[in-house]
Amino acid sequence: MKRAHAAGLLADLDTALAVRLERQTAVWDRPNPPRVSAVLSWMTLATAPGDGQIMAGQLAHILTLVERPGVSVRVVGQHMGWHIGHDGSCQLLTVGADMAFAEAPGMVGHLVLDPDRVERYARRMEQISDLASNTVDSREMIEKAMRSYA
């Protein structure tokens, strides 16, 4: 958020932070929180967006989130080599109906509502998920990465 503020994308950093924290509380502390399953590339763990202390804090936050019921984070290790996930990130969402949000190089992120296209993203996510380590091994990878930034 500091970089967004410095770039002029956020007028008031304190307000933006308060809104973000309020939104997180509304999502996670409600009676029936969402089921979240994330698959990360090892590159996410190896590429710090700021200094080591910031990255260690972000990884610690991920480790806190995986303690919540219904939250799963798995990592696709470097040993898996190139795979379809390197084409760009995507998210599958179920809010009444299935939808996808996709990003790729040279393309603005977009919401996909067409059921056939959403199904293709779901199959893509399954392919990537099949490459990911289990949650226990993934947690160890995240902890190891976090220690490397400390």
Sequence and secondary structure as in RCSB ss.txt:
>XXXX:A:sequence
MKRAHAAGLLADLDTALAVRLERQTAVWDRPNPPRVSAVLSWMTLATAPGDGQIMAGQLAHILTLVERPGVSVRV
VGQHMGWHIGHDGSCQLLTVGADMAFAEAPGMVGHLVLDPDRVERYARRMEQISDLASNTVDSREMIEKAMRSYA
>XXXX:A:secstr
 HHHHHTTS S HHHHHHHHHHHHHHHHTSSS   EEEEEEHHHHH  SS HHHHHHHHHHHHHHTTSTTEEEEE
E GGG S GGGG  EEEEESSSEEEEEEETTEEEEEE  HHHHHHHHHHHHHHHHHS  HHHHHHHHHHHHHHH 
